[in-house]
Structure formats: C-alpha cells, structure tokens
Amino acid sequence: MNVKDKVVLVTGAAQGLGGAMALAFAQSGAIVALSDCNEEAVREAAGRIAAQTGARVMATTVDVGNSGDVEAWLGEAQREWGRIDVLVNNAGIQLNRASDELTDEEWRRVLNVDLDGVFYCAREAGRHMIAAGRGGAIVNVSSVATRFGLSRRLPYGVAKSGVEALTRVLASEWATHGIRVNAVAPGYAETELNRHAFAQGHIVRSEIEAKIPLGRLAEPKEIAEVAVFLASETASYITGQTLFVDGGYTVLK
C-alpha cells in the first residue's frame, strides 16, 4: 500500500478515527495535512504524529461546513507542497435525539458537517486534482447507519446515506481524470465518541458486541489501514464503492 510522499489531507483529524488515519498515512510515508475545528487538539495531534513518525505534517483549524474555510485550507496545502494527492473526508458529528424533537438548527448542523462538509472538501480537492492532471484518490467516511433505521440518529443516517450517493456520483464523473472516489463504512470502534456514548447510556456495549460476529469493537487502526488501502495504488481498480469494516455487524444484525 504505497502512499510514500503522497500529500494526504485528513479532516476531523484531532482524535478518534481521523487521528488514527492521519497516523497510519504518516507511518506509510505520506505527507499529511490534518484539519479539525479544535485548534489546540489538532495541533497537539500533528505534533505527536510528527514526533512518532518523522513525517512532514501540517495542522490547520477548519470548519468543514464552511466552504471558505475549506478553500483556504486546500489552497494552503497546495502552496506548501505543490499538489494534493489524497483527501480523506472523516469529519463528522453525532446527535442523539428523537426525530420529533429535532430543531431546525440541530438538523442543519449535522447535515452541514456530515454531508455539506464532505461535498465542499471533495469539490475543492477535485478541482485541484483535475487541474493538476495527475489523478488522485478521495476516501469518504460513511457508516453502518446507512443500512439500518437507527433510532434517534435521523440526520446522521441521512447524511451518511448522502455520502455514499456522493461517492458513487463523483466516482462516475471523475474517473476520466484518474480520480478514484470510495468510502469506508466503519462499524463500532474504540473511539472517544463511542466511549462517551457507552458512558451516557446511549448505547450498551454488551448489546453491541453481541451483534458483532467477531465479538468486539474495532481498533481505530483497523479502520485507518483500510483508508490507506483505498487511497493507495493497491486499490487502483476500485472506485465508487463503499467498503464496510464492521466485524460482520451488518451481516448479523
């Protein structure tokens, strides 16, 4: 899975799956630009990854739901390294709320980050990749939520279903430019987000594990390495696909 010296941009990279993905790319020899809305956390993550791997790393504070922020960030990466080879659209937020209690603001906020943000980043990366004429790869992060009617997760499920549709359409449009667009759909992983959900009683760990044929949650590294695979030349004939990495959750459930 050779991504050595590729310029890789990762959103939502301060922690969780995004942090694991940024680390995995750096460990594979890539140049990595991390972004997150949490300035202190993303700079700390970038410093830690650079110290661990010796990779060239950049950290930027970005609200992916703001197209101006996105344009500025990709422009910065282009100026710094002269190209953009890979984009990983990981940034996302969750909301546990009954559908009839959702406010307009809550609905729009989740859709803005989880779907609009993916579009803004993909559109801007696509423009840079098309202009450069060297191809590229985009990896979007979907979810097992696209396969089930998960209660109290309406805007999240809608957004992630949109991400899969966006993945297919962009793959179709940009194939002639040598740009591959795929998605990884994680199941439940050992992240801060899920640990918080367990602690709050939003989901019950034992019930989730009982529905996973492999009997455990994923380690973030196991999801991250699939993102590296999809971005690498090893996956050169894969585009428009959503790859579920869920320990069999979608099979058994």
CORBELQUI-V545466 format. One record per backbone hydrogen bond with DSSP energy under -0.5 kcal/mol. CO is the residue of the C=O (numbers start at 0). NH is the residue of the N-H. If there is no record, write none. Layout:
BEGIN
co:CO nh:NH
co:CO nh:NH
END
This chain:
BEGIN
co:0 nh:2
co:1 nh:232
co:2 nh:5
co:5 nh:7
co:5 nh:30
co:6 nh:84
co:6 nh:85
co:7 nh:32
co:8 nh:87
co:9 nh:34
co:14 nh:17
co:14 nh:18
co:15 nh:19
co:16 nh:20
co:17 nh:21
co:18 nh:22
co:19 nh:23
co:20 nh:24
co:21 nh:25
co:22 nh:26
co:23 nh:27
co:24 nh:29
co:25 nh:28
co:27 nh:2
co:28 nh:4
co:29 nh:31
co:30 nh:7
co:31 nh:33
co:31 nh:57
co:32 nh:9
co:33 nh:59
co:34 nh:12
co:35 nh:61
co:36 nh:38
co:37 nh:41
co:38 nh:42
co:39 nh:43
co:40 nh:44
co:41 nh:45
co:42 nh:46
co:43 nh:47
co:44 nh:48
co:45 nh:49
co:46 nh:50
co:47 nh:51
co:48 nh:52
co:49 nh:53
co:54 nh:56
co:55 nh:31
co:57 nh:33
co:59 nh:35
co:59 nh:61
co:61 nh:63
co:62 nh:65
co:64 nh:66
co:65 nh:69
co:66 nh:70
co:67 nh:71
co:68 nh:72
co:69 nh:73
co:70 nh:74
co:71 nh:75
co:72 nh:76
co:73 nh:77
co:74 nh:78
co:75 nh:79
co:76 nh:80
co:77 nh:81
co:84 nh:136
co:85 nh:8
co:86 nh:88
co:86 nh:138
co:87 nh:10
co:87 nh:89
co:88 nh:140
co:94 nh:96
co:97 nh:100
co:97 nh:101
co:98 nh:101
co:102 nh:106
co:103 nh:107
co:104 nh:108
co:105 nh:109
co:106 nh:110
co:107 nh:111
co:108 nh:112
co:109 nh:113
co:110 nh:114
co:110 nh:115
co:111 nh:116
co:114 nh:118
co:115 nh:119
co:116 nh:120
co:117 nh:121
co:118 nh:122
co:119 nh:123
co:120 nh:124
co:121 nh:125
co:122 nh:126
co:123 nh:127
co:124 nh:128
co:125 nh:129
co:126 nh:130
co:127 nh:131
co:128 nh:132
co:128 nh:133
co:128 nh:134
co:135 nh:179
co:136 nh:86
co:137 nh:139
co:137 nh:181
co:138 nh:88
co:139 nh:141
co:139 nh:183
co:142 nh:145
co:143 nh:146
co:147 nh:149
co:148 nh:150
co:149 nh:152
co:151 nh:96
co:152 nh:156
co:153 nh:157
co:154 nh:158
co:155 nh:159
co:156 nh:160
co:157 nh:161
co:158 nh:162
co:159 nh:163
co:160 nh:164
co:161 nh:165
co:162 nh:166
co:163 nh:167
co:164 nh:168
co:165 nh:169
co:166 nh:170
co:167 nh:171
co:168 nh:172
co:169 nh:173
co:170 nh:174
co:173 nh:176
co:173 nh:178
co:174 nh:177
co:177 nh:135
co:177 nh:179
co:179 nh:137
co:180 nh:239
co:181 nh:139
co:182 nh:242
co:183 nh:141
co:183 nh:185
co:184 nh:244
co:185 nh:143
co:187 nh:217
co:188 nh:190
co:190 nh:194
co:191 nh:195
co:192 nh:196
co:193 nh:197
co:194 nh:198
co:195 nh:199
co:196 nh:200
co:196 nh:201
co:196 nh:202
co:197 nh:200
co:202 nh:204
co:203 nh:207
co:204 nh:208
co:205 nh:209
co:206 nh:210
co:207 nh:210
co:208 nh:211
co:210 nh:212
co:211 nh:214
co:217 nh:189
co:218 nh:221
co:218 nh:222
co:219 nh:222
co:219 nh:223
co:220 nh:224
co:221 nh:225
co:222 nh:225
co:222 nh:226
co:223 nh:227
co:224 nh:228
co:225 nh:229
co:226 nh:230
co:227 nh:231
co:228 nh:231
co:228 nh:234
co:231 nh:234
co:232 nh:235
co:234 nh:237
co:236 nh:238
co:240 nh:182
co:240 nh:242
co:241 nh:243
co:242 nh:184
co:243 nh:245
co:244 nh:186
co:245 nh:248
co:246 nh:213
co:247 nh:250
co:247 nh:251
co:248 nh:252
END
